[in-house]
């Protein structure tokens, strides 16, 4: 499992140095998979109408609810590797 955690940490570092900035939908997917991989299922209540960014992030995280943390980490790694090209 530590190998997965090492790859996850490397992917997190690589996500900050991508050649091109991903579109908003992809950024939300990156965020959701990272949060699911590090914290598990979404927590707290959905942000209100006055916080559209927080609401979009919460909604994206909610979409991956139930995915195991290891599966989320692997999906995150795969997505970052795909974006690196």
The 8 nearest C-alpha neighbors of each residue, nearest first, counted from 0:
[[1, 3, 2, 4, 69, 5, 6, 7],
 [0, 2, 4, 3, 5, 6, 7, 8],
 [1, 3, 5, 0, 4, 6, 7, 8],
 [2, 4, 6, 0, 1, 5, 7, 73],
 [5, 3, 1, 7, 2, 6, 8, 0],
 [6, 4, 2, 8, 7, 3, 1, 9],
 [7, 5, 9, 3, 4, 8, 10, 2],
 [6, 8, 4, 10, 5, 9, 76, 3],
 [9, 7, 11, 5, 10, 6, 4, 12],
 [10, 8, 6, 12, 11, 7, 13, 5],
 [9, 11, 13, 7, 12, 8, 76, 14],
 [12, 10, 8, 14, 9, 13, 7, 15],
 [11, 13, 9, 10, 14, 15, 8, 16],
 [14, 12, 10, 16, 15, 11, 9, 17],
 [15, 13, 11, 12, 16, 17, 10, 79],
 [14, 16, 13, 12, 17, 11, 10, 18],
 [15, 17, 13, 14, 18, 12, 19, 83],
 [18, 16, 19, 14, 15, 83, 13, 20],
 [17, 19, 16, 20, 83, 82, 15, 21],
 [20, 18, 17, 21, 82, 16, 83, 22],
 [19, 21, 22, 17, 18, 26, 23, 16],
 [22, 20, 25, 26, 19, 23, 82, 24],
 [23, 21, 25, 24, 26, 20, 27, 19],
 [22, 24, 26, 25, 27, 21, 28, 20],
 [25, 23, 27, 26, 22, 28, 21, 29],
 [26, 24, 28, 27, 22, 23, 21, 29],
 [27, 25, 23, 29, 28, 24, 21, 30],
 [26, 28, 30, 24, 25, 29, 59, 31],
 [27, 29, 25, 31, 26, 30, 32, 24],
 [30, 28, 26, 32, 27, 31, 33, 25],
 [31, 29, 27, 33, 28, 32, 26, 34],
 [30, 32, 60, 28, 34, 33, 59, 29],
 [33, 31, 35, 71, 29, 34, 75, 30],
 [32, 34, 36, 30, 31, 35, 29, 37],
 [33, 35, 37, 31, 36, 32, 38, 30],
 [36, 34, 39, 32, 38, 33, 37, 40],
 [37, 35, 68, 72, 71, 33, 34, 32],
 [36, 38, 34, 35, 33, 39, 68, 72],
 [39, 37, 35, 34, 36, 40, 68, 41],
 [40, 38, 35, 68, 36, 37, 41, 34],
 [41, 39, 64, 35, 42, 65, 38, 61],
 [42, 40, 61, 60, 64, 39, 43, 35],
 [43, 41, 40, 44, 39, 57, 45, 38],
 [42, 44, 45, 41, 46, 57, 40, 61],
 [43, 45, 46, 42, 57, 41, 47, 54],
 [44, 46, 54, 57, 47, 43, 58, 53],
 [47, 45, 54, 53, 50, 44, 48, 57],
 [46, 48, 49, 50, 45, 54, 51, 53],
 [47, 49, 50, 51, 46, 54, 53, 45],
 [48, 50, 47, 51, 46, 54, 52, 53],
 [51, 49, 53, 48, 52, 47, 54, 46],
 [50, 52, 54, 53, 49, 55, 48, 47],
 [53, 51, 55, 54, 50, 56, 57, 46],
 [54, 52, 56, 50, 55, 51, 46, 57],
 [53, 55, 51, 46, 57, 52, 56, 50],
 [56, 54, 58, 52, 57, 53, 51, 59],
 [55, 57, 53, 59, 58, 54, 27, 60],
 [56, 58, 54, 60, 55, 59, 61, 53],
 [57, 59, 61, 55, 60, 56, 54, 62],
 [60, 58, 56, 62, 61, 57, 31, 27],
 [59, 61, 31, 57, 62, 58, 63, 41],
 [60, 62, 58, 64, 59, 63, 41, 57],
 [63, 61, 59, 60, 64, 58, 31, 57],
 [64, 62, 61, 60, 66, 65, 31, 35],
 [65, 63, 61, 40, 62, 66, 41, 60],
 [64, 66, 67, 63, 40, 39, 62, 35],
 [67, 65, 64, 63, 71, 70, 68, 35],
 [68, 66, 70, 69, 71, 65, 39, 36],
 [67, 69, 36, 71, 70, 39, 35, 72],
 [68, 70, 72, 71, 67, 73, 36, 3],
 [71, 69, 73, 67, 72, 68, 74, 66],
 [72, 70, 36, 68, 74, 32, 69, 73],
 [71, 73, 36, 75, 69, 70, 74, 7],
 [72, 74, 76, 70, 75, 71, 77, 69],
 [73, 75, 71, 77, 72, 76, 78, 70],
 [76, 74, 72, 78, 73, 77, 32, 71],
 [77, 75, 73, 79, 74, 78, 10, 7],
 [76, 78, 74, 80, 75, 79, 81, 73],
 [79, 77, 81, 75, 80, 76, 74, 82],
 [78, 80, 82, 76, 81, 77, 10, 83],
 [81, 79, 83, 77, 82, 78, 76, 84],
 [80, 82, 78, 84, 79, 83, 77, 76],
 [81, 83, 79, 84, 80, 78, 17, 21],
 [84, 82, 80, 81, 17, 79, 18, 13],
 [83, 82, 81, 80, 79, 18, 17, 78]]
